Amino acid sequence: MNYKQAWVIAVLNLKSFLFLVPPTPVNVVLRRNAANATNSMDISWSMQSKPYIVSSFNITLTSEHGLITSYPYSPDVFDAYIATTLTGLRSGESYTATVKSQSGMVFSPDSTTSNSTRLSK
């Protein structure tokens, strides 16, 4: 194999890597944040396929009135269990969430919808 053939194989491998659909997050759980139960929620999820290639996540939060807000999230450490806190929410509202992972420009399907959690007033 000469260097041109090796280069073509490397490019083809890179293309298949860039378009690989990342795994879908599972076990999405919403909880009121202990320190600020009126305006913040903790969200966590698991990634079952390891090793996985994920560059970031997109969290979609839906209020009981249908207001949808998306939060991009890139954790410092990509592990089997991931958690973060969502702030600036409306007190007394009930929310559900879905999460999808992103690898390059490719997104996983949405996770199943989380439990419904109501913030304190």
Secondary structure, 3 states (H helix, E strand, C coil): CCHHHHHHHHHHHHHHHHCCCCCCCEEEEEEECCCCCCCCEEEEEECCCCCCCCCEEEEEEEECCCCEEEEEECCCCCCCEEEEEECCCCCCCEEEEEEEEEECCEECCCCCCCCCEECCC
